[in-house]
Amino acid sequence: MQKYGAPLKIIAPGRCFRNESTDASHENTFFQLEGMMIDRNISIANLLYVMKLLLSEVFNRDVKIRLRPGFFPFVEPGFELDLNCMICGGKGCPTCKHSGWVELLPCGMVHPNVLRAGGIDPEEYTGFAFGLGLTRLAMMKYGINDIRVLNSGDLRTMEQFSVR
């Protein structure tokens, strides 16, 4: 933000590490795609449109998403964007913790203090940001019911999921 100012559109992939107990949908090491869009009149509607379009393109079909409130220090308001579980079709399974939904990406509107710190006037510009977990995205795309197989290092495991 300081270097390029606004308007701004970025995508930044990277590996993430966190201290977390592992289960079918959580891993302590994963890849994430972070994105941010800053311009005049950016709203939650823009965030929803971009996320739904991105996910529909990845899955080659219309997807069902929902927003839940979530706290993330750099956005306000913050949301958890959930995807209807593609393992069970929303009926409930261990991957979605029997809820029918998979937490896919944290997102929200860029906090005005973040814009200020980046040298952008929050009275003139707004923006949204997100962090899309690529391993969880791959789980849904290829029907992988346990995230831990993606880091197992055993390529034979991937054959059962038609991953090439």
Beta strands, then each sheet from edge to edge (+ up, - down):
strand 1: 8-17
strand 2: 29-39
strand 3: 65-69
strand 4: 75-84
strand 5: 101-110
strand 6: 126-133
sheet 1: 1+ 2- 6+ 5- 4+ 3-
end
